């Protein structure tokens, strides 16, 4: 019998450690972050864990080794998580006169503080919105800007905070808005706004959310050291605990809503988290229903971060969903979906 090489033994050791971490990450969406705040950070690494397990499976399978069963078992157990990470085919159902389009976009204050070198970011964002031509538009990190021309929306709900520079969220609609409101969060400038919108004979409540930020910049990999890594780890853990409370306040609010509902916006957390599971509840994730690829919504280099979402009630059909990662006018990418109320 051929003796196993030391390289193979070391590789399988790391394979077992990876399998353990992946199983732990599978469990974490069911545990409140405040119980295990440091461990909850592992949910951000779930896509990487899945990819590495697949690589180990291929390596062992090509060598016809039984070690392949470990990663195969890990991938099989986490099969439902894979669809949240990557979609192999998209859905694009035929249009009908009852369709309506919703767009959600974190616009990063329309480049108010000039993070991007271009001077005409507000005008470019306006052009993107006009190209999509949504019926309902939800904007997070919104700031009043005269260069943003949204004249084809007769109805709007805007909530702003701050003194010198105003910021907040906005919901624009081509359909009548009959009621509006806000969910405030304790000790936070983040919030949720909502609007009850009448579309033909149907009324839908649209929530636009912006949950606690984990404050990771898109170029973080270029300036990390050990001390900064520990600080960022603690900051993410704290943000996840805040998000838990915010998600619970959201859920308590919309559980009392009698209308069909759509929840969209910037969750600042992954699809493998407790916060995602709590907010989504029994709703459908538009990306899982009709998206394709990674659904990347945050411009983070080398990592397909999906932290922006559109959730819809089961009586609303998702006919199309797109995330445009070529629109680099913010640190987020715009989300667009085409919807229709299911017929009774």
Secondary structure, DSSP 4 states (H G I P E B T S, - for coil): -PPPPHHHHHHHHHHHHHHHHHHHHHHHTTS-TTTSTTGGGGGGGHHHHHHHHHHHHHHHHHTT-TTHHHHHHHHHHTHHHHHHH-BSS--BPPP-TT-EEEEEEE-HHHHTT-SSS-S-HHHHHHHHHHHHT-SEEEEEEE---TT---TT-SEEEEEEE-SSS-EEEEEEESSEEEEEEEEE-TT-S-EEEEEEEEETTEEEEEEEEEPPP----TTGGGS--HHHHHHHHHHHHHHHHHHHHHHHHHHHHHTT--SEEEEEEE--S-TTSHHHHHHHTTSEEHHHHH--BT---B--TTS----EEEEE-TTEEEEEEEE-TT--SSSB--EEEEEEEPP-
